[in-house]
Amino acid sequence: MKNLDVIVVGAGISGLCCARQLKALGLTCLILESDTVIGGRVRTDQVDGFLLDRGFQVFLTAYPEALRILDYEKLKLKYFAPGTLIRSSGKVYSFYDPLRSPLKLFDSLFNPIGSFTDKVKIAYLKHRVMNGDYQRFFKPTKLSTIELLRQLGFTEKIIKEFFKPFFGGIFLENELSTTSGMFEFVFRMFSQGSATLPYEGMSALPAQLASSLPSEWIQTERPVHSIKNNSVLLKSGEALHAKAVVLATPSHVTEKFLGLAPKNGRRVTCLYYDAPTAPIKEPVLMLNGDSHGPINNICVPSQINSNYAPKNSNLISATVLGGMTKDLEQQVRLQLKSWFGQQTSAWSLIRTYDINHALPIIPSFFELDNQHQVSDSLFACGDYLSSPSLQGAMVSGRITANAVASFLGHHISE
């Protein structure tokens, strides 16, 4: 491509959104992706008729940026029920939003997961987060999620049995040290919209973003060796030049390119099983409310979206916070058997994903605002510069594209 305006390194969500906005602003772009496929952390593998997202993921329909740029109808979204199952003290309890699932009202309000007052406080929390502009959640704060929950008067029982496993599975840390603003934003997203799975798996999201770009803009299997000013040196030895370069790589990769010591990320392990019979009949997560054993949550994605498993099979996902240990699969098997009994002996392991840097560790991600321009012609985008989420990745891509356009003297109109 001659007279290239921008090179974007990385074809994850933020890089694709950056390219999408650059196109809308009339700029030309080349995306270089080191892997064989696009998507970054949002990927789906097809294995023996199963759709395996690389780590259990869901798409929240209320994400403001997604509502702006994605065609939900084409994604053919399949919906989770608005609630969870919680396993505590050897029993399983329904924990649903009573306003959205009135038939579950009695079970949810009068089960022993937290006190009745806790459930009233959840209603207050929902009211609190739904009012006003969501942008207020991204104002600087040092208050953590766990500190906010205690300030609001929630009991330690409901924190342990619901908040820690549910939001720990989202933030990939069960101490709930994630900033309270991020918690309130995510709570609003669950309250305002739905958790879903695209019919073709989570990879349908980057695929749709890429479909809006000229095909020649995206080149896979093009690993980058180094970047200097507005030049990119590929590992093949080829040098490419543009007026500006955007690093749309994960934070630890970006830090390597910039000569910085890469920081650790949140790590998660996801084990997928083929089961003849679904152990959970409802389209929801089952949370580990006891905090015993490695499993944080269990889901049957094929109960939500039948396309995730071939006929007469069920796809089970077991999520473990942290990385693989030598005997992790054995520990997970033992815990599954204690939960679901002898039927688990018929489950076969399809694949295990040990995902390092699944999310960036950002104690207070607000401090990273306005750092999208690294140097004169070098820019960066990613969820670590906005918020650790799909919403953050999409927003960061757009903001960075606008910054690049401004640098190149182009008019910006949202």
TIRO-718649 format. One record per residue (C-alpha): residue number from 0; residue in one letter; y, x, z. Coordinates in steps of 0.001 Angstrom, whole numbers, plus 500000, padded with zeros to 6 digits. Layout:
// TIRO-718649
+-----+------+--------+--------+--------+
! seq ! type !      y !      x !      z !
+-----+------+--------+--------+--------+
! NUM !    a !      Y !      X !      Z !
...
+-----+------+--------+--------+--------+
// end
This chain:
// TIRO-718649
+-----+------+--------+--------+--------+
! seq ! type !      y !      x !      z !
+-----+------+--------+--------+--------+
!   0 !    m ! 500000 ! 500000 ! 500000 !
!   1 !    k ! 503298 ! 501512 ! 498853 !
!   2 !    n ! 506604 ! 501186 ! 500705 !
!   3 !    l ! 504782 ! 499996 ! 503810 !
!   4 !    d ! 506952 ! 498591 ! 506587 !
!   5 !    v ! 504526 ! 498651 ! 509535 !
!   6 !    i ! 501119 ! 500061 ! 510454 !
!   7 !    v ! 499375 ! 498167 ! 513252 !
!   8 !    v ! 496564 ! 500064 ! 514986 !
!   9 !    g ! 494002 ! 497556 ! 516277 !
!  10 !    a ! 492856 ! 494151 ! 514993 !
!  11 !    g ! 492493 ! 492375 ! 518323 !
!  12 !    i ! 494385 ! 489204 ! 519210 !
!  13 !    s ! 497697 ! 490962 ! 519892 !
!  14 !    g ! 497524 ! 493049 ! 516704 !
!  15 !    l ! 496719 ! 490024 ! 514552 !
!  16 !    c ! 499519 ! 487994 ! 516143 !
!  17 !    c ! 501898 ! 490891 ! 515603 !
!  18 !    a ! 500937 ! 491053 ! 511909 !
!  19 !    r ! 501251 ! 487278 ! 511602 !
!  20 !    q ! 504812 ! 487374 ! 512906 !
!  21 !    l ! 505697 ! 490397 ! 510746 !
!  22 !    k ! 504547 ! 488432 ! 507700 !
!  23 !    a ! 506674 ! 485458 ! 508765 !
!  24 !    l ! 509655 ! 487824 ! 508982 !
!  25 !    g ! 509060 ! 489133 ! 505460 !
!  26 !    l ! 507688 ! 492548 ! 506419 !
!  27 !    t ! 504598 ! 494241 ! 504973 !
!  28 !    c ! 501853 ! 495452 ! 507263 !
!  29 !    l ! 498561 ! 497348 ! 507313 !
!  30 !    i ! 496138 ! 496790 ! 510203 !
!  31 !    l ! 493716 ! 499639 ! 510943 !
!  32 !    e ! 490637 ! 498686 ! 512952 !
!  33 !    s ! 488116 ! 501287 ! 514108 !
!  34 !    d ! 485275 ! 498798 ! 514524 !
!  35 !    t ! 483281 ! 497038 ! 511821 !
!  36 !    v ! 484800 ! 493640 ! 512653 !
!  37 !    i ! 488079 ! 492284 ! 513969 !
!  38 !    g ! 488732 ! 490576 ! 517298 !
!  39 !    g ! 488830 ! 493345 ! 519890 !
!  40 !    r ! 487588 ! 491838 ! 523155 !
!  41 !    v ! 487335 ! 488373 ! 521591 !
!  42 !    r ! 484090 ! 488708 ! 519688 !
!  43 !    t ! 480916 ! 486734 ! 519040 !
!  44 !    d ! 477554 ! 488176 ! 517993 !
!  45 !    q ! 474910 ! 486135 ! 516193 !
!  46 !    v ! 471462 ! 486985 ! 517558 !
!  47 !    d ! 468325 ! 485051 ! 516553 !
!  48 !    g ! 470254 ! 481813 ! 516150 !
!  49 !    f ! 472296 ! 482241 ! 519332 !
!  50 !    l ! 476067 ! 482740 ! 519508 !
!  51 !    l ! 476808 ! 485388 ! 522136 !
!  52 !    d ! 480440 ! 485861 ! 523083 !
!  53 !    r ! 480988 ! 489392 ! 524298 !
!  54 !    g ! 481272 ! 488383 ! 527900 !
!  55 !    f ! 481463 ! 484736 ! 528935 !
!  56 !    q ! 484841 ! 483416 ! 527796 !
!  57 !    v ! 486590 ! 480073 ! 527392 !
!  58 !    f ! 489620 ! 478988 ! 525387 !
!  59 !    l ! 492270 ! 476989 ! 527272 !
!  60 !    t ! 493898 ! 474402 ! 525017 !
!  61 !    a ! 497146 ! 474302 ! 527011 !
!  62 !    y ! 498137 ! 477899 ! 526223 !
!  63 !    p ! 501700 ! 477428 ! 524876 !
!  64 !    e ! 501425 ! 480211 ! 522301 !
!  65 !    a ! 498078 ! 478967 ! 521033 !
!  66 !    l ! 499566 ! 475499 ! 520576 !
!  67 !    r ! 502256 ! 477095 ! 518403 !
!  68 !    i ! 500066 ! 479085 ! 516064 !
!  69 !    l ! 496454 ! 477837 ! 516036 !
!  70 !    d ! 494913 ! 474878 ! 514241 !
!  71 !    y ! 492719 ! 473274 ! 516918 !
!  72 !    e ! 491168 ! 470817 ! 514499 !
!  73 !    k ! 489777 ! 473655 ! 512372 !
!  74 !    l ! 488377 ! 475351 ! 515472 !
!  75 !    k ! 486281 ! 472228 ! 516173 !
!  76 !    l ! 486592 ! 472720 ! 519904 !
!  77 !    k ! 483863 ! 471597 ! 522297 !
!  78 !    y ! 484996 ! 470641 ! 525783 !
!  79 !    f ! 483901 ! 471539 ! 529293 !
!  80 !    a ! 484013 ! 468728 ! 531839 !
!  81 !    p ! 487046 ! 469026 ! 534178 !
!  82 !    g ! 485223 ! 470419 ! 537182 !
!  83 !    t ! 482545 ! 472753 ! 538474 !
!  84 !    l ! 479308 ! 472781 ! 540398 !
!  85 !    i ! 479300 ! 474905 ! 543532 !
!  86 !    r ! 476151 ! 476282 ! 545091 !
!  87 !    s ! 476547 ! 476659 ! 548840 !
!  88 !    s ! 473960 ! 476955 ! 551623 !
!  89 !    g ! 471106 ! 476169 ! 549283 !
!  90 !    k ! 472647 ! 472982 ! 547889 !
!  91 !    v ! 474708 ! 472160 ! 544796 !
!  92 !    y ! 477897 ! 470117 ! 545064 !
!  93 !    s ! 480128 ! 468557 ! 542401 !
!  94 !    f ! 483748 ! 469681 ! 542545 !
!  95 !    y ! 485675 ! 467758 ! 539901 !
!  96 !    d ! 489285 ! 466795 ! 539283 !
!  97 !    p ! 489150 ! 463200 ! 540599 !
!  98 !    l ! 492090 ! 462127 ! 538415 !
!  99 !    r ! 490290 ! 463211 ! 535245 !
! 100 !    s ! 486758 ! 462336 ! 536381 !
! 101 !    p ! 487121 ! 459155 ! 538478 !
! 102 !    l ! 483345 ! 458616 ! 538548 !
! 103 !    k ! 483065 ! 461895 ! 540480 !
! 104 !    l ! 485746 ! 460889 ! 542988 !
! 105 !    f ! 483447 ! 460236 ! 545953 !
! 106 !    d ! 481270 ! 463305 ! 545413 !
! 107 !    s ! 484273 ! 465595 ! 545039 !
! 108 !    l ! 486367 ! 464297 ! 547929 !
! 109 !    f ! 483647 ! 463976 ! 550533 !
! 110 !    n ! 481389 ! 466967 ! 549928 !
! 111 !    p ! 481508 ! 469870 ! 552415 !
! 112 !    i ! 483308 ! 472273 ! 550018 !
! 113 !    g ! 486458 ! 472632 ! 552066 !
! 114 !    s ! 488042 ! 469948 ! 554203 !
! 115 !    f ! 489568 ! 466669 ! 553077 !
! 116 !    t ! 492948 ! 468275 ! 553793 !
! 117 !    d ! 492047 ! 471145 ! 551442 !
! 118 !    k ! 491515 ! 468620 ! 548650 !
! 119 !    v ! 494850 ! 466980 ! 549365 !
! 120 !    k ! 496421 ! 470430 ! 549154 !
! 121 !    i ! 494767 ! 470984 ! 545758 !
! 122 !    a ! 496496 ! 467792 ! 544563 !
! 123 !    y ! 499768 ! 469171 ! 545915 !
! 124 !    l ! 499119 ! 472511 ! 544201 !
! 125 !    k ! 498538 ! 470703 ! 540910 !
! 126 !    h ! 501821 ! 468813 ! 541346 !
! 127 !    r ! 503591 ! 472070 ! 542219 !
! 128 !    v ! 502445 ! 473985 ! 539146 !
! 129 !    m ! 502891 ! 471114 ! 536672 !
! 130 !    n ! 506594 ! 470635 ! 537360 !
! 131 !    g ! 509227 ! 472748 ! 535630 !
! 132 !    d ! 509091 ! 475405 ! 532950 !
! 133 !    y ! 505945 ! 477549 ! 533004 !
! 134 !    q ! 508115 ! 480620 ! 532359 !
! 135 !    r ! 509042 ! 480615 ! 536038 !
! 136 !    f ! 505570 ! 481937 ! 536837 !
! 137 !    f ! 506482 ! 485191 ! 535121 !
! 138 !    k ! 509387 ! 486061 ! 537375 !
! 139 !    p ! 508865 ! 489211 ! 539457 !
! 140 !    t ! 506834 ! 488692 ! 542618 !
! 141 !    k ! 504720 ! 490839 ! 544910 !
! 142 !    l ! 502852 ! 487835 ! 546309 !
! 143 !    s ! 499126 ! 487894 ! 545550 !
! 144 !    t ! 496932 ! 484876 ! 544864 !
! 145 !    i ! 495113 ! 485168 ! 548190 !
! 146 !    e ! 498449 ! 485386 ! 550047 !
! 147 !    l ! 499745 ! 482274 ! 548292 !
! 148 !    l ! 496605 ! 480270 ! 549075 !
! 149 !    r ! 496893 ! 481175 ! 552746 !
! 150 !    q ! 500609 ! 480378 ! 552770 !
! 151 !    l ! 499777 ! 476937 ! 551369 !
! 152 !    g ! 497363 ! 476394 ! 554247 !
! 153 !    f ! 494004 ! 476385 ! 552477 !
! 154 !    t ! 491047 ! 477070 ! 554749 !
! 155 !    e ! 488993 ! 480234 ! 554410 !
! 156 !    k ! 485985 ! 478043 ! 553572 !
! 157 !    i ! 487454 ! 476617 ! 550364 !
! 158 !    i ! 488928 ! 479988 ! 549453 !
! 159 !    k ! 485468 ! 481527 ! 549745 !
! 160 !    e ! 483470 ! 478734 ! 548116 !
! 161 !    f ! 485818 ! 477653 ! 545311 !
! 162 !    f ! 488902 ! 479786 ! 544715 !
! 163 !    k ! 487218 ! 483186 ! 544923 !
! 164 !    p ! 484279 ! 482519 ! 542581 !
! 165 !    f ! 486254 ! 480343 ! 540140 !
! 166 !    f ! 489423 ! 482407 ! 539777 !
! 167 !    g ! 487567 ! 485633 ! 540502 !
! 168 !    g ! 485567 ! 484886 ! 537371 !
! 169 !    i ! 488816 ! 484512 ! 535414 !
! 170 !    f ! 490633 ! 487513 ! 536875 !
! 171 !    l ! 487401 ! 489560 ! 537112 !
! 172 !    e ! 488096 ! 490433 ! 540746 !
! 173 !    n ! 486998 ! 488375 ! 543733 !
! 174 !    e ! 489562 ! 489630 ! 546238 !
! 175 !    l ! 492225 ! 487520 ! 544475 !
! 176 !    s ! 494692 ! 490389 ! 544482 !
! 177 !    t ! 496027 ! 489162 ! 541122 !
! 178 !    t ! 499666 ! 488131 ! 541309 !
! 179 !    s ! 500331 ! 484559 ! 542470 !
! 180 !    g ! 502388 ! 483894 ! 539336 !
! 181 !    m ! 499374 ! 484521 ! 537130 !
! 182 !    f ! 497267 ! 482258 ! 539352 !
! 183 !    e ! 499791 ! 479416 ! 539175 !
! 184 !    f ! 500071 ! 479777 ! 535403 !
! 185 !    v ! 496280 ! 479625 ! 534951 !
! 186 !    f ! 496003 ! 476703 ! 537388 !
! 187 !    r ! 498586 ! 474861 ! 535296 !
! 188 !    m ! 496678 ! 475611 ! 532095 !
! 189 !    f ! 493491 ! 474097 ! 533560 !
! 190 !    s ! 495440 ! 471103 ! 534904 !
! 191 !    q ! 497385 ! 470478 ! 531696 !
! 192 !    g ! 494647 ! 471051 ! 529127 !
! 193 !    s ! 490941 ! 471703 ! 528798 !
! 194 !    a ! 488526 ! 474611 ! 528813 !
! 195 !    t ! 486710 ! 474755 ! 525495 !
! 196 !    l ! 484437 ! 476734 ! 523212 !
! 197 !    p ! 485170 ! 476870 ! 519464 !
! 198 !    y ! 482245 ! 475592 ! 517391 !
! 199 !    e ! 481690 ! 479018 ! 515812 !
! 200 !    g ! 482220 ! 480925 ! 519055 !
! 201 !    m ! 485237 ! 482768 ! 520414 !
! 202 !    s ! 485416 ! 484950 ! 517297 !
! 203 !    a ! 486777 ! 481867 ! 515512 !
! 204 !    l ! 490149 ! 482618 ! 517148 !
! 205 !    p ! 490754 ! 486051 ! 515538 !
! 206 !    a ! 489132 ! 484781 ! 512322 !
! 207 !    q ! 491703 ! 482002 ! 512052 !
! 208 !    l ! 494574 ! 484388 ! 512765 !
! 209 !    a ! 493298 ! 486801 ! 510124 !
! 210 !    s ! 492933 ! 484017 ! 507556 !
! 211 !    s ! 496734 ! 483620 ! 507506 !
! 212 !    l ! 497173 ! 487253 ! 506413 !
! 213 !    p ! 496650 ! 488854 ! 502998 !
! 214 !    s ! 493103 ! 490253 ! 502947 !
! 215 !    e ! 494325 ! 493698 ! 501912 !
! 216 !    w ! 496336 ! 493931 ! 505111 !
! 217 !    i ! 493216 ! 494405 ! 507266 !
! 218 !    q ! 491012 ! 497496 ! 506968 !
! 219 !    t ! 488001 ! 497875 ! 509278 !
! 220 !    e ! 486074 ! 501085 ! 510044 !
! 221 !    r ! 489320 ! 503058 ! 509895 !
! 222 !    p ! 489468 ! 504939 ! 513217 !
! 223 !    v ! 492749 ! 506652 ! 514049 !
! 224 !    h ! 492827 ! 510231 ! 515303 !
! 225 !    s ! 496459 ! 510572 ! 516307 !
! 226 !    i ! 499950 ! 509161 ! 515837 !
! 227 !    k ! 503183 ! 511068 ! 515420 !
! 228 !    n ! 506474 ! 509296 ! 514904 !
! 229 !    n ! 505852 ! 506901 ! 512010 !
! 230 !    s ! 502749 ! 508669 ! 510693 !
! 231 !    v ! 499118 ! 507866 ! 511438 !
! 232 !    l ! 496365 ! 510453 ! 511004 !
! 233 !    l ! 492928 ! 508932 ! 510492 !
! 234 !    k ! 489753 ! 510602 ! 511724 !
! 235 !    s ! 488800 ! 510951 ! 508051 !
! 236 !    g ! 491770 ! 513327 ! 507657 !
! 237 !    e ! 493869 ! 510873 ! 505649 !
! 238 !    a ! 497513 ! 510493 ! 506680 !
! 239 !    l ! 499357 ! 507189 ! 506343 !
! 240 !    h ! 503074 ! 506574 ! 506683 !
! 241 !    a ! 505244 ! 503534 ! 507412 !
! 242 !    k ! 508706 ! 502752 ! 508725 !
! 243 !    a ! 507207 ! 501829 ! 512110 !
! 244 !    v ! 503852 ! 501966 ! 513917 !
! 245 !    v ! 502489 ! 499472 ! 516460 !
! 246 !    l ! 499730 ! 500404 ! 518899 !
! 247 !    a ! 497840 ! 497129 ! 519382 !
! 248 !    t ! 495028 ! 498840 ! 521238 !
! 249 !    p ! 493766 ! 498217 ! 524808 !
! 250 !    s ! 495897 ! 499824 ! 527505 !
! 251 !    h ! 493512 ! 502724 ! 528152 !
! 252 !    v ! 493339 ! 503545 ! 524416 !
! 253 !    t ! 497112 ! 503319 ! 524063 !
! 254 !    e ! 497488 ! 505685 ! 527014 !
! 255 !    k ! 495190 ! 508205 ! 525315 !
! 256 !    f ! 497240 ! 508061 ! 522120 !
! 257 !    l ! 500384 ! 508676 ! 524174 !
! 258 !    g ! 498846 ! 511628 ! 526012 !
! 259 !    l ! 498691 ! 509767 ! 529330 !
! 260 !    a ! 495796 ! 509569 ! 531780 !
! 261 !    p ! 493983 ! 506302 ! 530975 !
! 262 !    k ! 493760 ! 503821 ! 533846 !
! 263 !    n ! 490667 ! 501870 ! 534832 !
! 264 !    g ! 490221 ! 498255 ! 533765 !
! 265 !    r ! 488422 ! 495244 ! 535168 !
! 266 !    r ! 484704 ! 495500 ! 534453 !
! 267 !    v ! 482250 ! 492654 ! 533987 !
! 268 !    t ! 478595 ! 492288 ! 533056 !
! 269 !    c ! 477250 ! 489255 ! 531235 !
! 270 !    l ! 473533 ! 488582 ! 530840 !
! 271 !    y ! 472380 ! 486014 ! 528275 !
! 272 !    y ! 469003 ! 484284 ! 528487 !
! 273 !    d ! 466982 ! 482010 ! 526225 !
! 274 !    a ! 465613 ! 479116 ! 528324 !
! 275 !    p ! 463263 ! 476323 ! 527198 !
! 276 !    t ! 464977 ! 473885 ! 529592 !
! 277 !    a ! 468604 ! 473849 ! 530728 !
! 278 !    p ! 468865 ! 474313 ! 534525 !
! 279 !    i ! 472296 ! 472643 ! 534502 !
! 280 !    k ! 472637 ! 469322 ! 532699 !
! 281 !    e ! 476422 ! 469038 ! 533012 !
! 282 !    p ! 478890 ! 470879 ! 530716 !
! 283 !    v ! 480374 ! 472920 ! 533543 !
! 284 !    l ! 480196 ! 476242 ! 535368 !
! 285 !    m ! 478049 ! 476662 ! 538454 !
! 286 !    l ! 479787 ! 478869 ! 540994 !
! 287 !    n ! 478224 ! 481064 ! 543641 !
! 288 !    g ! 479937 ! 479678 ! 546732 !
! 289 !    d ! 477853 ! 481763 ! 549133 !
! 290 !    s ! 479014 ! 485200 ! 547956 !
! 291 !    h ! 475401 ! 486397 ! 548273 !
! 292 !    g ! 473781 ! 488157 ! 545340 !
! 293 !    p ! 475344 ! 489669 ! 542226 !
! 294 !    i ! 475980 ! 486470 ! 540230 !
! 295 !    n ! 479515 ! 485074 ! 540196 !
! 296 !    n ! 478811 ! 482107 ! 537962 !
! 297 !    i ! 476192 ! 480534 ! 535703 !
! 298 !    c ! 476842 ! 478499 ! 532584 !
! 299 !    v ! 474780 ! 476899 ! 529830 !
! 300 !    p ! 477151 ! 477321 ! 526838 !
! 301 !    s ! 474773 ! 475323 ! 524637 !
! 302 !    q ! 475363 ! 472301 ! 526917 !
! 303 !    i ! 479033 ! 472466 ! 525936 !
! 304 !    n ! 478520 ! 473496 ! 522320 !
! 305 !    s ! 475094 ! 472906 ! 520783 !
! 306 !    n ! 475864 ! 475459 ! 518062 !
! 307 !    y ! 475452 ! 478248 ! 520641 !
! 308 !    a ! 471640 ! 477951 ! 520612 !
! 309 !    p ! 468943 ! 477072 ! 518071 !
! 310 !    k ! 467107 ! 473779 ! 518332 !
! 311 !    n ! 464766 ! 473462 ! 521356 !
! 312 !    s ! 466442 ! 476435 ! 523082 !
! 313 !    n ! 469169 ! 476736 ! 525687 !
! 314 !    l ! 471602 ! 479615 ! 526108 !
! 315 !    i ! 472192 ! 480684 ! 529725 !
! 316 !    s ! 474985 ! 483061 ! 530715 !
! 317 !    a ! 475076 ! 484842 ! 534071 !
! 318 !    t ! 478304 ! 486642 ! 534920 !
! 319 !    v ! 478448 ! 489564 ! 537344 !
! 320 !    l ! 481759 ! 491096 ! 538386 !
! 321 !    g ! 481520 ! 494858 ! 537960 !
! 322 !    g ! 479317 ! 497086 ! 535841 !
! 323 !    m ! 475621 ! 497630 ! 535396 !
! 324 !    t ! 473566 ! 499193 ! 538152 !
! 325 !    k ! 470037 ! 500496 ! 537778 !
! 326 !    d ! 468335 ! 497373 ! 539121 !
! 327 !    l ! 470983 ! 494745 ! 538272 !
! 328 !    e ! 468787 ! 492762 ! 535890 !
! 329 !    q ! 466067 ! 492571 ! 538542 !
! 330 !    q ! 468582 ! 491401 ! 541163 !
! 331 !    v ! 469927 ! 488746 ! 538801 !
! 332 !    r ! 466379 ! 487566 ! 538069 !
! 333 !    l ! 465628 ! 487223 ! 541781 !
! 334 !    q ! 468808 ! 485253 ! 542364 !
! 335 !    l ! 468148 ! 482965 ! 539398 !
! 336 !    k ! 464662 ! 482266 ! 540740 !
! 337 !    s ! 466050 ! 481458 ! 544190 !
! 338 !    w ! 468448 ! 478990 ! 542567 !
! 339 !    f ! 466286 ! 477349 ! 539908 !
! 340 !    g ! 462708 ! 478115 ! 540917 !
! 341 !    q ! 459708 ! 479027 ! 538818 !
! 342 !    q ! 461208 ! 477774 ! 535548 !
! 343 !    t ! 463177 ! 481016 ! 535294 !
! 344 !    s ! 459961 ! 482967 ! 534645 !
! 345 !    a ! 460044 ! 481441 ! 531145 !
! 346 !    w ! 463571 ! 482699 ! 530487 !
! 347 !    s ! 463812 ! 485701 ! 528172 !
! 348 !    l ! 466726 ! 488118 ! 528254 !
! 349 !    i ! 468515 ! 488102 ! 524909 !
! 350 !    r ! 471224 ! 490681 ! 525523 !
! 351 !    t ! 473285 ! 492254 ! 528305 !
! 352 !    y ! 476969 ! 493094 ! 527851 !
! 353 !    d ! 478435 ! 495675 ! 530220 !
! 354 !    i ! 482128 ! 495463 ! 529413 !
! 355 !    n ! 484479 ! 498071 ! 530776 !
! 356 !    h ! 488205 ! 497350 ! 530395 !
! 357 !    a ! 487473 ! 493635 ! 529956 !
! 358 !    l ! 490936 ! 493033 ! 531446 !
! 359 !    p ! 493721 ! 495449 ! 532353 !
! 360 !    i ! 494385 ! 496011 ! 536045 !
! 361 !    i ! 497985 ! 494965 ! 536557 !
! 362 !    p ! 499008 ! 494536 ! 540209 !
! 363 !    s ! 502393 ! 493194 ! 539088 !
! 364 !    f ! 502439 ! 492910 ! 535311 !
! 365 !    f ! 506082 ! 491789 ! 535349 !
! 366 !    e ! 507114 ! 495416 ! 535866 !
! 367 !    l ! 505898 ! 496163 ! 532329 !
! 368 !    d ! 508255 ! 493736 ! 530596 !
! 369 !    n ! 510446 ! 495061 ! 527766 !
! 370 !    q ! 508351 ! 498191 ! 527209 !
! 371 !    h ! 507181 ! 497189 ! 523742 !
! 372 !    q ! 509208 ! 499990 ! 522119 !
! 373 !    v ! 507647 ! 503295 ! 523127 !
! 374 !    s ! 509896 ! 505588 ! 521074 !
! 375 !    d ! 512166 ! 505451 ! 518043 !
! 376 !    s ! 509632 ! 504099 ! 515513 !
! 377 !    l ! 506592 ! 503590 ! 517771 !
! 378 !    f ! 505844 ! 500258 ! 519441 !
! 379 !    a ! 503032 ! 498795 ! 521547 !
! 380 !    c ! 501638 ! 495332 ! 522182 !
! 381 !    g ! 498816 ! 493906 ! 524262 !
! 382 !    d ! 498085 ! 491615 ! 527178 !
! 383 !    y ! 498835 ! 494452 ! 529592 !
! 384 !    l ! 502504 ! 494168 ! 528530 !
! 385 !    s ! 502688 ! 490432 ! 529150 !
! 386 !    s ! 499868 ! 488830 ! 531143 !
! 387 !    p ! 496127 ! 489592 ! 531168 !
! 388 !    s ! 495026 ! 486603 ! 529060 !
! 389 !    l ! 494774 ! 485298 ! 525512 !
! 390 !    q ! 498223 ! 483795 ! 526041 !
! 391 !    g ! 499574 ! 487210 ! 527035 !
! 392 !    a ! 498006 ! 488959 ! 524039 !
! 393 !    m ! 499426 ! 486406 ! 521592 !
! 394 !    v ! 502911 ! 486444 ! 523113 !
! 395 !    s ! 503026 ! 490233 ! 523238 !
! 396 !    g ! 502103 ! 490449 ! 519547 !
! 397 !    r ! 504959 ! 488145 ! 518573 !
! 398 !    i ! 507508 ! 489844 ! 520834 !
! 399 !    t ! 506587 ! 493267 ! 519500 !
! 400 !    a ! 506854 ! 492083 ! 515887 !
! 401 !    n ! 510340 ! 490779 ! 516638 !
! 402 !    a ! 511283 ! 494107 ! 518202 !
! 403 !    v ! 510013 ! 495982 ! 515145 !
! 404 !    a ! 511917 ! 493663 ! 512799 !
! 405 !    s ! 515099 ! 494169 ! 514809 !
! 406 !    f ! 514578 ! 497946 ! 514683 !
! 407 !    l ! 514202 ! 497734 ! 510894 !
! 408 !    g ! 517342 ! 495626 ! 510570 !
! 409 !    h ! 515662 ! 492312 ! 509694 !
! 410 !    h ! 516989 ! 488945 ! 510801 !
! 411 !    i ! 514790 ! 487185 ! 513366 !
! 412 !    s ! 514453 ! 483411 ! 513440 !
! 413 !    e ! 511798 ! 481828 ! 515681 !
+-----+------+--------+--------+--------+
// end
